């Protein structure tokens, strides 16, 4: 498992001196956790900012084969970023793993130069990992473009793409991209899970009906209609069956205040593939508020779904479930059929912090329980001490609890020891897809030091 939730990273970074949203470390060692800010940074948001970073250390990593042993790697991550303010940021980096100790089965001769791990760079999509961040414009404004590894990505309310992580497969390292723009009462968001290959493509059209039928500002942003579709071509990071889904939903603002908003939700969805043309529907409520420095978001839904369709189909564990829906060798999610039944869904996120001089904590989680006895969950927790001297993050993804469960766990910690130096340690479960679509599990553990520099 990889992936700190992006919302957590942004919350932890928003008060730091550089607005570059950094994704510095090894994808298998909790991708997306930013290094503590160097005291060499100079504050201020004006002008162009630059950021350089180098992390090194030993890494124990599985062979990724049935019955394989642990290998020892030397890990290095150099990166360089440019921060152009609110409308532009760019960062390049290359996570590099050099095989030092090759236990059975022997794989070193297959590596590049008998050193650089081949599976990290053996398909076109892997070269997308060099782009750690490209941000142009503002996604909440008229136009926004973003390219980076996806860690907890949702499209709209998450009816199709929800808390999606494209870094779960340890041999597949794509960069995802989103494009959003607004024209009058309409807003369009497009998402690609892999900008270099045919994988998940999705899009959503959001219409503000209040702006269409009324000139009164009191009706703006109150009556919304969402239409979305998503398709997985299944042609990168391993070949898996295609999946096509669509959804239509509506939202009504029950209350809109300065500190609290509440919504009533209704939506329907369908799987459109031959032999899996199943449908679903949901009713729910959502609350969003800000109370004395604490940001809170709660969503509760009752769902009717099943067969080949479920809401949040492209979810946190999808990059493994596309090979084995649950467990380790149960067939791809695209072919799975579950009982048509009711389920309850709860999503909660809490962010607490009063700026860089206080402790900042972000907790986020989603749990769905189906009446036929299956539960799925995704939980994460991150913190940053005053000044960002200490930072930690952990995430747990559970798929198929009560059926044939699969657990993905990752944790990472960073501690600054000098103005421009910090130490880091991480651990994570790893699941490697095999030619027969089964999964082989293992554990990675790493530790090391990092040096960084930031300047405006």
Steps between C-alpha positions, in 0.01 A plus 500: 500500500617849424351831535439769750167664420553810293263703718724426797812608317347826388379574852847440639673702230270799465672701775857422391720751323506318166172422325654221297296191591783252522490125449857417590548147616490143378157403364517179703604694809184708540485702179395857547639593839693821476828559671495738793554854387861608511581791724701625205170603342418863492142598555275690270282406206630748244733418212634166389594235754745214458526172689766230487501175693695175523400195704717190540491185710477120503174333403391139556264408218338168396596315185132509399488132401329199665725378780755774430722651765579858601763693303703794624499821297676830518230764461559850362252771420622829348244768416487860386195726509392844386220688674333774299235587757131415495482436125809293428721235660729241345709227655714225349642203688617145446448230766793262441552155649839332454509128581789435741417156640319259269345206683312219326362518242791674332386815316809719487598394147164627375549845652631795301878485525446214748414768758187709431179304569347421160136481611511867598577612143385223265190659344410840361276587796794468741662806349202705618639475854770752406232771508433534871281805449380727222236752600362774276211720607257439784275193502238689701507789251435537129779269387728250666745234382684262732731205428649289783471157665147450630477422868138560600325629191124543466287624212220722628314324781689179429208306350738332252858602592539526877821529707684333212872421530693419180822407683389173666662270244872500594601431139286776346577868555274725289435870528133589502348820368193714555364783289216723618332807354184699560277677247199686634287261709692193382817348636689213338763280663700240307724238660757257361658248736800469266597782266725273291283191445144371450370455853220670696346803332205677659314826481226690677266780397364709788209735432385771740127501428448805719718707268317369194143574610551802728695825527472503878829434681301327774436215256861467384688184608186346650360265236767293328486220244797268437550268204814288486651205315816294541672232293802284575674370187712272720808520274781618730648375823382156393213408268157461662137503374341830401239667720256778410271682744277806500315698765247784528433681826337805652573710809288743697652741751293464817699765687769748392673704766844649549622207708270213405346359184275199469386315189242239409634253245333270249672305223471204269764306315550214259761258372493503121711198403341199328392245758527751784232758425403547863365815663506665841360797690574694817357756740718697738592815683828691517624759749797735460605738774774704661486533877770692690785384277365147447385410149244221496338308217247217544312299237241231580334295226260210468564301182331234291746333267655170402580270213775667301426856621589680819549863588864604537595217263843654438594525866798492731588136432409485133854462362517165679131408471523522121704177528332337802176660617550369853768283656797398287372283214124553461479642149485865385246746633367553147377138501378491859127486574383574854147456643257779418432647841507813713809659653585791725786738428671746735781740409659735753792741489628729776782752470627689803775762512557871545803551278869406502542579870245239610461126470301410189303175481295363211287186529303357211301181455230325302317180590232308309310205646281284275203306637636173360786526752790675327677816616761718328693784659769760444645685799787750522658721765774761468656755729756779494662650807543878538736619229478165322796360695328164538252346261331164480235336292328162486237340280304175509286367214280195565322322214252215542481480880257217579571335166864442402665808649812676375681757714732772374693695762765771480661741746776757485669742735740791450705693753715802423837482678678798337373808318543329161506133601240252622473126562218282372364152550216311334331163466227366275331186376552422131290294258650388168270394213603172335444378141196301617353816665564373851675721755818424693540700820808625681630781719735789427695685770730797447685770692749770418585867491398790284636845425293780352511865410224745415530865403274773365 
